[in-house]
Amino acid sequence: MKKIVMTLAFALSLTFANAQTEKSSPNYNKWSVELGGGFTKPQRPLSAGYSTDTPSPWVGEIGVRYMLNNKFGLKLDYGYNSFKNGKGSIGFDSKYQRLDLQGVANLGRIMNFETWTNTFGLLGHAGFGVGTLTSNNFKGKDWTGNFIAGVTGQIKLSDRIALTGDFSSILNASQDHTFDGVYVENRGFSGLIFNGTIGLQVYLGKNQKHADWVVISQENDLSALENKIAELQNKVNNTPPTKEVIVEKAVINPAVTDKDIVRDMINDKYYSVYFDFNKSTPIENSTAAIDVVLTYLRKNPSAAIDIIGYADQVGKSEYNEKLSNARANNIKTIFEKAGIASSRLNVVAAGADTSIQKESEEARRLARRVTFKVK
């Protein structure tokens, strides 16, 4: 009894400790280089008799982006706008250049695009910077401050490249000249520019995926999980036996046996294996639960178990059934590699767990699991 209790305590303590920590180095790329070009439209200020085509060429942009995680990041970008007279306008030739530091939000991950696509993404960005306006109608440079905001649609072409379409608005402060170069005494938020560009994002780094397309902040390798199981099992096997104390003139009839305790805890779902969203590989925090069930199967060679896979209610029922089956089969594979005969392991694909609320993200985490039933 003492050995079983010690094993359970050891497993539970590991589960708690692992739940409080995350991997220090996520296995996804964070850097990208971004290029774009397209059309622009200076909305205001323009002097009477001056105008541009709608839209008018051209604008070019280049930037470097760093993602802090798979949802938020920063980017530094440079933009160059050319403003020229359109049809029916007095002639002018102006140039606007800017440098901005922006915050980036991966709206595709925030809004769970992965539930319906792995190809399309959406980024939001906003920030501040400085700019200069030059023109053939005045000498020198008109320095401005600016606020920029926009959205970027993404089409994933490969793990290294994404095609983008961006729409941004730029609001200038302290702009002393109209975009056509005629002086105006207006130092408020007078300048407004709309830009529309098409471009490419090139992802940099040694990992396979970029943060833009990673659903979770940590992904786990199956072989690493199996190595962790082997390490834990070795620790349990090397635990020195405890000395038994014989009490004379007393007969104690325990209500249940050691086997009953562990079996009942397994069947009551005290030991469940959990998964990240849309993944069939167990999270590392589930190692202790797997080890307890594995230890029980080794100590009880006549026992067999049902390995029951579940998914949350996000997505179609057919896909959730397939995902729950893949999760249960991965656990079966771990047990088989640990020496448990496949004839003792029965996979059950339970599909989506409808007993857990779909609306709560925290609750959905509990639904993405594998449970066990000792037979």
Order of alpha helices (4+ residues) and beta strands (2+ residues): alpha-beta-beta-beta-beta-alpha-beta-beta-beta-beta-alpha-alpha-beta-alpha-beta-alpha-beta-alpha-beta
